[in-house]
Amino acid sequence: MSPFKDLRESSPNDSLFDLPPLAMDGPGLARDFQHYYAHNFGRDRDCRSSYYPYKALAVALRDRLMERWKSTRAAQDVANCKRTHYLSLEFLMGRAMSNALMNLGLAEGAAKNLHDMGLILEEIEAAEMDAGLGNGGLGRLAACFLDSCATLQLPVKGYGLRYEYGMFRQLIENGHQVEEPDHWLRDGVPWELERPEYTQRIRFGGRTEDYTDEHGRPHKRWVDTNNVLAVPYDIPIPGYLNDTVNTLRLWSAAATDEFDLGEFNAGSYPESVAAKNDAEHITMVLYPNDANECGKELRLRQQYFLASASIKDVMRDWIRLHGKDFTHFAEKNCFQLNDTHPAVSVPELMRQLMDEHYLEWKDAWAITSQTMAYTNHTLLPEALERWPVRLFAQLLPRLLEIIYEINARFLSEVAGRWPGDMDRQRRMSLIEEGDDPQVRMAFLAIVGSFSVNGVAALHSELLIRGLFRDFYELWPDKFNNKTNGVTPRRWLAMCNPGLRELLNDTIGEDWVNDLSLLERLAPSAEDAAMRERWDKIKQSNKERVATMVKAACDVDFPTEFLFDVQVKRIHEYKRQLLNVLHLIYLYARIKRGEDLGTPRCTLFGGKAAPGYEMAKRIIKLINNVAAVVNADPKVNKQLRIAFIPDYRVSVMEVLAPGTDLSEQISTAGKEASGTGNMKFMMNGALTIGTLDGANIEIRDKVGDENFFLFGLTAEEVERTRGHYDPNGIIASSPALAETMALLESGHFCQFEQGIFDPIIHSIRDPNDPWLTAADFDSYRQTQEQVAEAYQDRERWLRMSMLNTAHSGYFSSDRTIAEYNRDIWRLDPVRPPAPGKR
């Protein structure tokens, strides 16, 4: 019961709750900033830290978000609208302040009024730590999607985990990656709002038992469990200039008040509170390494913790609005599963409907299979999660029973369609049999969902031709494509203010909400004066990059050089190795006395998973090659290389506007989509890439002549399997043979002999799945075309402008509009402005 019930009854005018709206201008924000700075945080003119100005400005902004947050929720309740619940184990949000200022329309006023106080807004914004609750593209995509949902005023709530330690902080020591904890919560997060009243109790372990209710109906219950509390923390997600603020709800694990009294009375106090420590480990660290049994258990705990808490929360909200009648639940709710990680939501929703709300299997399955929608983000079979049946039996025994029942009913359907085809049944079973049977989580997600989508045209096509072919043959109507996109607010309007002003002057300001309007820029590519303005903006952005590289790497990047950038997770399929082999080749050319014609600065960035030794070794190779190149005065006049440590969202916000050439060079058929390619394109970078992921659609939009294509196609890659001969390729290519000879000579590891032998062996291995040697010559020749094009400044600027002009398709607003049209079918809800009813 609300503590305000009596007050509301005695105050019909709601005077306690109806406050005058806060000023939405620079002076009003500045007044509140001064109030919080002086009175809430107790600072005065002697304070020299940017941390307290950041906290004061954040709280002043949060007040304004709070007004809109409450009115958005109230409007959605009144509308009795359908809602989507976006479940993701990753949300790579980055910094919130600059985004809030822009979406509230306060950035310019805040900068001016803070400047009048002697403060610089950029320095205040830089005091905020990145919210690194993701490994890379998956989590950043989820963040972009939430921004677009709020901007389109769709009732979508994000659900994730509030990891105490986010993605590790990366240091580079002697060329090696070193991981440090990223305690992003250390100083508190002013944007979040703890909601302990919505805490949920999550079960693990125990056993199941049968019982009969008072009406003689059989049921199951899950008993003798070890329970953990899920405490929600809400983060506001503002739409762009529309008074809508949606919610990202992050769950934090906490122990219950229970402990083992027997152990305590026996004098074993540590053992009696061990459960508390185990409980809080669930959300301690982002994505544990699942290479060992402890890692697998913790990761499955995280996935179930997210699924169970989120579904319980949705159920609570449903009962608040509709009571315990679930007849229309599927009409009003959709759960979007962001990759395979939340797939356990399928049996968990079944469990809650049957065990806690007493629905029969048929009715529970009808609801579940009409509300779950699954997005797949990978073409790598090893990335499709499988969990040992024995682990499920230990941690989630009731869910395992439900999974077996789902599987039995599903295989009966398969048998009815293909009688006697036992091979097909084995292939499609949710349980992979063997010495250690596994639950196939991707298959569980497909069977339990009404929609299955890939995230780029090629990716979706390869899914139905390969990984999920059997399921496509059974349910072709389930499968669809939703090519990814990125938010133009953060990735163009906010991170590239110079280009934003030029676009506003040239095509008006509406492009921020409708990126297709960038097409109007295309004719300006033929205007010499516009190209000159474009060039000045790019040079200014390159100066920002150079400043950042100097501070982080102590390497000078001359802005007249071509800025060639590859920043993304370090993985063999993304082929940073191909890039560094080309740099070794360029180094050899310069040492022979050749003039490259186009001097080049190549920047790498990205993190290797802590247990991924080959990826870590590739980082070491990049840094060793960089050390040799940068120290050689003959070479560094034409070539510079740097590896920027701790790549994160705020680093990309500097790199995207200042990059000339975007490296998207994964082995064709391996990258699901990519989103970094879109951010670079929006900001006028040209792409060198394979026909992989969204590169295909980027090339289609911008035209062949404005994209640097190389390499085997996905079909050619597949045809190469089984008879790939990298040693023959190396022997027949003078350029690659020279490059490999230099690498194998130990020139880049003179004091660490043999350290790169595993890399050399991987390149020469006939079973190399990434086909690095096969694409080298094509890549090298295309890089020569890049160098030639860059020398023609007017041509390059024209190509750059056309990349931006044709990037409108890659807005996440378009992607979310397609999700809504084809899957969610939500009606936008427009809340009243604060102070209005």
Residue pairs with C-beta under 8 A, 6 or more apart in sequence:
2 8
4 16
7 16
8 14
8 16
20 835
21 67
21 833
21 834
21 835
22 28
22 32
22 63
22 64
22 67
22 834
23 29
23 31
24 64
24 104
24 105
24 106
25 106
25 109
26 106
26 108
26 109
26 110
26 112
26 113
27 109
27 113
29 57
29 60
29 61
29 64
29 106
29 109
29 110
29 113
30 110
30 113
30 114
30 116
30 117
32 60
32 63
33 53
33 56
33 57
33 60
33 114
34 56
34 117
35 60
36 55
36 56
36 59
36 60
37 43
37 52
37 53
37 56
38 44
40 56
40 59
41 52
41 55
41 56
43 52
43 56
49 127
50 123
50 124
50 126
50 127
51 127
51 187
53 114
53 119
53 124
53 127
54 97
54 124
54 125
54 127
54 128
55 190
57 97
57 110
57 114
57 124
58 96
58 97
58 128
58 190
58 191
59 190
61 97
61 100
61 101
61 104
61 106
62 190
62 191
62 236
64 104
64 106
65 100
65 104
65 236
65 238
65 245
66 236
67 834
68 238
68 243
68 244
68 245
68 831
68 834
69 236
69 245
69 247
71 243
71 831
71 832
71 833
71 834
72 243
72 244
72 245
72 246
72 829
72 831
73 247
74 831
75 829
75 830
75 831
75 832
76 83
76 155
76 829
76 831
77 321
79 155
79 827
79 829
80 321
80 332
81 155
81 332
81 826
81 827
81 829
82 155
82 331
82 332
82 333
82 334
82 824
82 825
82 826
82 827
83 155
83 156
83 157
83 332
83 333
83 334
83 826
84 149
84 154
84 155
84 156
84 157
84 333
84 334
84 335
84 336
84 824
84 826
85 156
85 157
85 159
85 310
85 314
85 333
85 334
85 335
85 336
86 142
86 145
86 146
86 149
86 156
86 157
86 158
86 159
86 336
86 338
87 159
87 160
87 306
87 307
87 310
87 335
87 336
87 337
87 338
87 342
87 345
88 138
88 139
88 142
88 158
88 159
88 160
88 338
88 339
88 341
88 342
89 160
89 161
89 287
89 302
89 303
89 306
89 338
89 339
89 341
89 342
90 133
90 134
90 135
90 138
90 139
90 142
90 160
90 286
90 287
90 338
91 131
91 133
91 134
91 139
91 142
91 143
91 146
91 158
91 160
91 248
91 250
92 131
92 132
92 133
92 134
92 135
92 136
92 139
92 140
92 142
92 143
92 167
92 649
93 130
93 131
93 133
93 143
93 235
93 248
93 649
94 130
94 131
94 140
94 143
94 490
94 648
94 649
94 650
94 653
95 125
95 128
95 129
95 130
95 131
95 649
95 650
96 128
96 131
96 191
96 235
97 124
97 125
97 128
98 107
98 125
98 494
99 147
99 238
99 489
99 490
99 494
100 191
100 236
100 238
101 107
101 110
101 121
102 240
102 489
102 493
102 494
103 150
103 151
103 238
103 239
103 240
103 241
103 489
104 238
104 241
105 241
107 121
110 121
111 121
114 120
114 121
114 124
115 121
129 184
129 187
130 166
130 184
130 648
130 649
130 650
131 166
131 184
131 189
132 166
132 167
132 182
132 184
132 286
132 648
132 649
133 139
133 160
133 161
133 162
133 163
133 166
133 167
133 250
133 286
134 140
134 142
134 143
134 166
134 167
134 286
135 167
135 286
135 287
135 569
135 607
135 609
136 568
136 569
136 606
136 607
137 568
137 569
137 673
137 674
137 675
137 676
138 338
138 339
138 377
140 486
140 649
140 675
141 338
141 455
141 484
141 486
141 675
141 812
142 158
142 160
142 338
143 487
144 485
144 486
144 487
144 490
144 491
144 675
144 812
145 812
145 815
145 816
146 156
146 158
146 237
146 246
146 248
147 237
147 239
147 240
147 487
147 489
147 490
147 812
148 485
148 487
148 811
148 812
148 813
148 815
148 816
149 156
149 237
149 246
149 816
150 156
150 237
150 238
150 239
150 240
150 242
150 244
150 245
150 246
151 239
151 240
151 242
151 244
151 487
151 489
151 513
151 813
152 239
152 813
152 816
152 817
152 820
152 828
153 239
153 242
153 244
153 828
153 829
153 830
154 816
154 820
154 824
154 826
154 828
154 829
155 246
155 826
155 829
156 246
156 824
156 826
157 246
157 247
157 248
157 249
158 237
158 246
158 247
158 248
158 249
159 248
159 249
159 250
159 251
159 306
159 309
159 310
159 313
160 248
160 249
160 250
160 251
160 306
161 250
161 251
161 252
161 283
161 286
161 302
161 305
161 306
162 185
162 192
162 233
162 250
162 251
162 252
162 283
163 283
163 284
163 285
163 286
164 183
164 185
164 252
164 283
164 284
164 285
165 181
165 182
165 183
165 184
165 284
165 285
165 286
166 182
166 184
166 286
167 182
167 286
167 607
167 648
168 179
168 180
168 181
168 182
168 607
168 610
169 179
169 180
169 181
169 182
169 646
170 177
170 178
170 179
170 180
170 607
170 645
170 646
170 647
171 177
171 178
171 179
171 180
171 645
171 646
172 178
172 619
172 623
172 643
172 645
175 619
175 620
175 623
175 624
175 627
176 616
176 619
176 620
176 623
177 607
177 608
177 616
177 619
177 620
179 610
189 235
191 235
191 236
192 233
192 234
192 235
192 250
193 233
193 234
193 235
193 236
194 231
194 232
194 233
195 231
195 232
195 233
195 234
195 249
196 231
198 232
198 313
198 316
199 229
199 230
199 231
199 232
199 254
200 229
200 230
200 232
200 251
200 308
200 309
200 312
200 313
200 316
201 227
201 228
201 229
201 230
201 256
202 227
202 228
202 229
202 230
202 304
202 305
202 308
202 309
203 222
203 225
203 226
203 227
203 308
204 225
204 226
204 227
204 228
204 301
204 304
204 395
204 396
205 224
205 225
205 226
205 394
205 395
205 397
206 222
206 223
206 224
206 225
206 226
206 397
207 222
207 223
207 224
207 397
208 220
208 221
208 222
208 223
208 397
208 398
208 401
209 220
209 221
209 223
210 218
210 219
210 220
211 218
211 219
211 220
211 221
212 218
212 219
213 219
213 358
217 358
219 354
219 355
219 358
220 354
220 355
220 398
220 401
221 355
222 351
222 355
222 397
222 398
226 275
226 278
227 256
227 258
228 253
228 254
228 255
228 256
228 279
228 282
228 305
229 253
229 254
229 255
229 256
229 279
230 251
230 252
230 253
230 254
230 305
230 308
230 309
230 312
231 251
231 252
231 253
231 254
232 249
232 250
232 251
232 252
232 309
232 313
233 249
233 250
233 251
233 252
234 247
234 248
234 249
234 250
235 247
235 248
235 249
235 250
236 245
236 246
236 247
236 248
237 245
237 246
237 247
237 248
238 244
238 245
239 245
239 246
240 489
240 512
240 513
242 830
243 830
243 831
243 832
243 833
243 834
244 829
244 830
244 831
249 310
249 313
251 283
251 305
251 306
251 309
251 310
252 283
253 279
253 280
253 281
253 282
253 283
253 284
253 305
254 279
254 280
255 275
255 276
255 277
255 279
255 280
256 275
256 279
258 275
259 272
259 273
259 275
259 276
260 271
260 272
260 275
261 272
263 269
263 271
263 272
264 272
281 298
282 298
282 301
282 302
282 305
283 302
283 305
287 299
287 302
288 294
288 295
288 298
288 299
288 302
289 295
289 609
289 610
289 611
290 296
290 299
291 611
296 387
296 388
296 391
297 391
297 395
300 344
300 387
300 391
300 392
300 395
300 396
301 395
303 341
303 342
303 343
303 344
304 344
304 348
304 395
304 396
304 399
306 341
306 342
307 342
307 344
307 345
307 348
308 348
310 345
311 335
311 345
311 348
311 349
311 352
312 352
314 333
314 335
315 352
315 356
315 357
318 326
318 329
318 332
318 333
322 328
322 332
324 357
326 353
326 357
326 359
326 363
326 367
329 367
329 371
330 366
330 367
330 370
330 371
333 371
334 371
334 373
334 823
334 824
334 826
335 342
335 345
335 349
335 371
335 372
335 373
336 373
336 375
336 819
336 823
336 824
337 343
337 345
337 372
337 373
337 374
337 375
337 445
337 449
338 375
338 377
339 375
339 376
339 377
339 378
340 374
340 376
340 383
340 384
340 385
340 441
340 442
340 445
341 385
343 374
343 385
343 441
343 442
343 444
343 445
343 448
344 396
344 399
344 441
344 444
345 372
346 368
346 372
346 406
346 444
346 445
346 447
346 448
346 449
347 399
347 402
347 403
347 406
347 444
347 448
348 399
349 364
349 367
349 368
349 371
349 372
350 361
350 364
350 365
350 368
350 402
350 406
351 398
351 399
351 402
353 359
353 363
353 364
353 367
353 368
354 360
354 361
354 364
355 398
359 367
361 405
365 406
365 409
368 448
369 448
369 449
369 450
370 450
371 450
372 445
372 448
372 449
372 450
373 449
373 450
373 451
373 452
373 453
373 823
373 824
374 445
374 446
374 448
374 449
374 451
374 452
374 453
375 453
375 454
375 455
375 482
376 442
376 452
376 453
376 454
376 455
376 459
376 463
376 468
376 672
377 455
377 672
377 673
378 384
378 672
379 459
379 462
379 463
379 466
379 467
379 669
379 670
379 671
379 672
380 573
380 670
381 467
384 440
384 441
384 442
384 467
385 441
385 442
386 432
386 438
386 439
386 440
386 441
387 438
387 439
387 441
388 436
388 437
388 438
388 439
389 400
389 431
389 436
389 437
389 438
389 439
390 436
390 437
392 399
392 400
392 403
392 439
393 400
400 439
403 430
403 431
403 439
403 444
404 431
406 430
406 444
406 447
406 448
407 429
407 430
407 431
410 428
410 430
410 447
411 425
411 428
411 429
413 474
414 421
414 424
414 425
414 428
414 474
415 421
415 425
417 474
418 424
424 470
426 433
427 470
428 443
428 470
428 471
428 474
429 440
429 443
430 439
430 440
430 443
430 444
430 447
431 437
431 438
431 439
431 440
432 438
432 439
432 440
442 467
442 468
443 471
445 452
446 452
446 468
446 471
446 478
447 471
449 478
450 478
451 478
451 480
451 822
451 823
452 468
452 471
452 478
452 479
452 480
453 460
453 479
453 480
453 481
453 482
453 823
454 460
454 461
454 462
454 463
454 479
454 481
454 482
454 672
455 481
455 482
455 483
455 484
455 672
455 673
455 694
456 481
456 483
456 484
456 672
456 673
456 674
456 693
456 694
456 696
456 697
457 481
457 483
457 696
457 697
458 669
458 691
458 692
458 693
458 696
458 714
459 481
459 671
459 672
459 673
459 693
460 479
460 480
460 481
461 481
462 669
462 714
463 472
463 479
464 472
464 476
464 479
468 479
471 478
471 479
472 478
472 479
480 822
480 823
482 815
482 818
482 819
482 822
482 823
483 673
483 694
483 697
483 809
483 810
483 815
484 673
484 674
484 675
484 678
484 694
484 810
484 812
484 815
485 675
485 678
485 809
485 810
485 811
485 812
485 813
485 814
485 815
485 816
486 675
486 678
486 679
486 682
486 810
486 811
486 812
487 811
487 812
487 813
488 511
488 512
488 515
488 682
488 811
488 812
488 813
489 512
490 653
491 653
491 656
491 678
491 679
491 682
491 683
492 499
492 500
492 682
492 683
493 500
493 512
494 500
494 653
495 653
495 654
495 656
495 657
495 683
496 537
496 541
496 656
496 657
496 683
498 537
498 540
498 541
498 657
499 537
499 541
499 657
499 683
499 684
499 804
502 533
502 534
502 537
503 511
503 518
503 521
506 520
506 521
506 524
506 530
507 517
507 518
507 520
507 521
508 517
510 517
511 517
511 518
511 808
513 813
514 808
514 813
515 807
515 808
515 809
515 810
515 811
515 813
515 814
516 808
516 809
516 811
516 814
517 808
518 804
518 805
518 806
518 807
518 808
519 805
519 806
519 808
520 805
521 801
521 804
521 805
522 801
522 802
522 805
522 806
524 530
524 801
525 531
525 797
525 798
525 801
525 802
525 805
526 798
528 794
530 801
531 794
531 797
531 798
531 801
534 684
534 797
534 800
534 801
535 793
535 797
538 657
538 658
538 660
538 684
538 800
539 559
541 657
541 658
541 683
542 557
542 559
542 563
542 658
542 660
543 559
543 658
544 654
544 657
544 658
545 557
545 563
545 603
545 654
545 655
545 658
545 659
546 556
546 557
546 558
546 559
548 644
548 651
548 654
549 555
549 557
549 603
549 642
549 644
550 556
550 557
552 642
552 644
552 645
553 642
553 643
553 644
553 645
555 626
555 630
555 640
555 641
555 642
556 640
557 563
557 601
557 603
557 640
557 642
558 599
558 601
558 640
560 599
561 599
561 600
561 601
561 640
562 598
562 599
562 600
562 601
562 660
562 661
562 786
562 787
562 790
563 601
563 603
563 658
563 659
563 660
563 661
564 600
564 601
564 602
564 603
564 659
564 660
564 661
564 663
565 602
565 603
565 605
565 655
565 659
565 661
565 662
565 663
565 680
565 685
566 576
566 579
566 602
566 603
566 604
566 605
566 606
566 663
566 665
567 603
567 604
567 605
567 606
567 644
567 647
567 651
567 652
567 655
567 676
568 574
568 605
568 606
568 674
568 676
569 606
569 607
569 608
570 576
570 606
570 607
570 608
570 612
570 615
570 616
570 618
570 619
571 608
571 612
571 615
572 614
572 615
572 618
572 762
572 769
572 770
573 666
573 667
573 670
573 671
573 769
573 770
574 665
574 666
574 671
575 665
575 666
575 667
575 770
575 772
575 775
576 604
576 606
576 618
576 622
577 618
577 621
577 759
577 762
577 763
577 770
577 772
578 665
578 772
578 775
578 776
578 779
579 602
579 604
579 663
579 665
580 604
580 618
580 621
580 622
580 625
581 736
581 739
581 743
581 763
581 772
581 776
582 739
582 776
582 779
582 780
582 783
583 602
583 625
583 629
583 639
583 641
584 625
584 739
584 742
584 743
584 748
585 735
585 736
585 738
585 739
585 780
586 596
586 600
586 638
586 639
587 625
587 628
587 629
587 635
587 639
587 742
588 738
588 739
588 742
589 596
590 596
590 634
590 635
590 638
590 639
591 632
591 634
591 635
595 638
596 638
596 639
596 787
597 787
597 788
597 791
598 786
598 787
598 788
598 790
598 791
599 637
599 638
599 639
600 638
600 639
600 640
600 787
601 639
601 640
601 641
601 642
602 639
602 640
602 641
602 642
603 641
603 642
603 643
603 644
603 655
604 622
604 641
604 642
604 643
604 644
605 643
605 644
605 645
605 647
605 651
605 655
606 647
607 646
607 647
608 615
608 616
608 618
608 619
609 615
613 758
614 758
614 759
614 762
617 755
617 756
617 758
617 759
618 759
619 643
620 755
620 756
621 748
621 756
621 759
622 641
622 643
623 643
624 748
624 749
624 752
624 756
625 641
625 748
626 641
626 642
626 643
628 747
628 748
629 635
629 636
629 639
629 640
629 641
630 636
630 640
630 641
630 642
644 651
652 676
652 679
656 679
656 680
656 682
656 683
656 685
657 683
659 680
659 683
659 685
660 685
660 686
660 790
660 796
660 800
661 685
661 686
661 687
661 688
661 708
661 786
662 676
662 677
662 680
662 681
662 685
662 686
662 687
662 688
662 689
663 688
663 689
664 671
664 674
664 676
664 677
664 687
664 688
664 689
664 690
664 692
664 693
664 695
665 688
665 689
665 690
665 710
665 711
665 775
665 779
666 674
666 689
666 690
666 692
666 693
667 690
667 692
667 711
667 712
667 717
667 769
667 770
667 771
667 775
668 690
668 691
668 692
668 711
668 712
668 713
668 714
668 716
668 717
669 692
669 714
669 717
669 718
670 692
670 770
671 692
671 693
671 695
672 693
673 693
673 694
674 692
674 693
674 694
674 695
675 694
677 687
677 689
677 693
677 694
677 695
677 698
678 694
678 698
678 807
678 810
680 687
681 687
681 698
681 702
681 803
681 804
681 807
681 810
682 804
682 807
682 810
683 804
684 800
684 801
684 803
684 804
685 800
685 803
686 706
686 707
686 708
686 786
686 789
686 796
686 799
686 800
686 803
687 695
687 698
687 699
687 702
687 707
687 708
687 803
688 708
688 710
688 779
688 782
688 783
688 786
689 695
689 698
689 699
689 707
689 708
689 709
689 710
690 709
690 710
690 711
690 712
690 713
690 775
691 699
691 709
691 711
691 713
691 714
692 714
694 810
695 707
697 809
697 810
698 707
698 810
699 707
699 709
701 806
701 807
701 809
701 810
702 802
702 803
702 806
702 807
703 802
703 806
705 799
706 799
706 802
706 803
706 806
708 782
708 783
708 785
708 786
708 789
709 782
710 775
710 778
710 779
710 781
710 782
711 775
711 778
711 779
712 720
712 771
712 774
712 775
712 778
717 771
720 771
720 774
724 766
724 767
724 768
724 771
724 774
725 766
726 763
726 764
726 765
726 766
726 768
726 771
726 772
726 773
726 774
727 764
727 766
729 736
729 773
729 774
729 776
730 736
730 737
730 740
730 763
730 764
730 773
731 737
733 776
733 777
735 776
735 777
735 780
736 773
736 776
736 777
739 776
740 760
740 763
740 764
742 748
743 756
743 759
743 760
744 760
746 753
746 754
748 756
749 755
749 756
762 768
762 772
763 772
763 773
764 773
789 795
789 796
789 799
790 796
808 814
820 826
